[in-house]
Amino acid sequence: MDLPTIQSWLLAWAFTAPRVLVTFALLPVLTEPVLPSTLRNGIILILSMFVLPLTHEQFLNIKPDTLSMLSIMVKEGCWAYCWAIP
């Protein structure tokens, strides 16, 4: 595998993990008193690997420049905030 391919997979994984993290933050069964933080983070990264092929498909059409990555991060932050509001 060449470097741009590895970079695209890692970038997709970096944007997939926060989506799974929001799920863990909202479900009371998966919060801190039940699962220790190290175990919870490991489960989050493993579960995000299952969603990774779908996210990677979406990232193939996006050029990795600063403005597009910043706009994606802001969009994901807004979605996470909207989901966290009860």
Number of C-alpha atoms within 10 A of each C-alpha: 5 6 7 9 11 11 12 18 17 14 16 23 19 14 19 24 19 18 17 18 18 17 15 18 15 15 9 11 11 15 14 14 9 10 13 11 13 10 10 17 16 11 16 20 17 14 15 22 16 11 16 20 15 12 18 18 13 11 16 13 8 11 11 14 8 9 10 12 15 12 11 13 14 12 12 16 15 12 13 18 11 10 13 12 7 5
